[in-house]
Amino acid sequence: MAVEQGLDAKRIQELDKQYVLHSWSVQDQISPLPIAGAEGRYFWDHDGNRYLDFASQLVNVSIGHQHPKVVTAIVEQAQKLTTIGPPMAHETRSELARLLAEVTPGDLTMSFFTNGGAEANENAIKLARWYTGRHKVIARYRSYHGATAGAITLTGDPRRWPAEPGIPGVVRMLDPYTYRCPAGHPDPCPVCSGAPHFEEILQYEGPQNVAAVIMETIVGTNGIIVPPDGYLESIREVCDRHGILLILDEVMAGFGRTGKWFGCDNWNVVPDILTVAKGINSGYVPLGAMIVNQKIADWVQDKYFAGGLTYSGHVLACAAAIASIEAFQEEGIVENAAAQGEVLAEELPRLAERHPSIGEVRGKGLFWGIELVRDRETREPLVPFNATGEAFAPIAGIMKAAMEKGLYLMTHWNVVIVAPPLTITREELDEGLGVLDEVLALAD
């Protein structure tokens, strides 16, 4: 059968409907927009309509679309060598691992490369269990760690429900969600200060049985929940006291998203294991990594590492990541994220003053959440928890109206996520905020 060439938008949609299975969707209720191209902070459809990407797609296109340095690196590497197996050593794989040891905090020093964030988290919990000889892993309810078997069990939100029962040994703890604190947020708060709630969980589970605690440094899709100052430090202290590993999932928060190279840099906390993906090369070629500290790196030297992937450290992906890290350093992209984040820190509260539907804005750098409510006094969410169908219509209407005005938004439950590419300009931020201002009238 001949390959169809030069497909138009209608034909692309027909083929998509017939042959493509889309994630997290009811297939007969979606109609994906055919995209023709992208550049910088914008992408466009086959009719020439242009959209400002205010979500970096899935909070992954951090360097922006079609960055010439990264594209060139992929092309040049493909002309030399497209792939070589993990048993071999290659300059892109070795150099990227060195660069990661350089830009990550503390003594994080050795990397195992994966195809994405879920696989990085899978290997992190496996390694934590081998290293400690313990089997339990503590994760939080508002976490999202991926959709593979172990990662979806670690995930606390309802996306794990269809995959249950999952892997054994996963225990839940509550999140430092100060706006909707599950403990009522007394002062001092046992949940939002970290250690007291964590210690209580350990009391019930036995710290001698717990291999690791895994958490998103800043919760991503489940609300952009920024931990209060002191929270991560207290979790780190409890882990150290009980010989428990701290795994920080920075698949979203890493690589400049918060205005610093890594989210944990905001609190000077260094995990034992750091998991990354997305911003490592903006998804130009799939890539993730599990990065371990020197102590674990030394321990594993004479051990059998029972983990592997055919495409671990794929040379094209590593070449893209090297070019991306170099561009971040040469072009001051992390610094731009910090500077534009200060703009959002000023402008989003002003937006809240104009819109009674905004209950809270929170975030760091270019990683913000706008939580929408029906009533500011009662904090009743605009849509119910895990809403679908008609119940989700108010949020769906905001997204649709924004797209019609040329702004692509990402939402989850009753939170609008503002996470544009880290290369965004002040003018482009103002453009996006202007459209947001207009469409939030629907929520009001």
Secondary structure, DSSP 8 states (H G I E B T S, - for coil): -----S--HHHHHHHHHHH---TTS-GGG-----EEEEEBTEEEETT--EEEETTHHHHT-TT-BT-HHHHHHHHHHHHH-S---TTS--HHHHHHHHHHHHHSSTTEEEEEEESSHHHHHHHHHHHHHHHHS--EEEEETT----SSHHHHHH--SGGGGGG-S--TTEEEE----GGG-TT---SS-TTTTSHHHHHHHHHHH-GGGEEEEEEESSB-TTT-B---TTHHHHHHHHHHHHT-EEEEE-TTTTTTTTSSSSGGGGTT---SEEEE-GGGTTTSS--EEEEEEHHHHHHHTTS------TTTT-HHHHHHHHHHHHHHHHHTHHHHHHHHHHHHHHHHHHHHHH-TTEEEEEEETTEEEEEEEEETTTTEESS-TT--GGGGHHHHHHHHHHHHTTEE-EEETTEEEE---TT--HHHHHHHHHHHHHHHHHH-
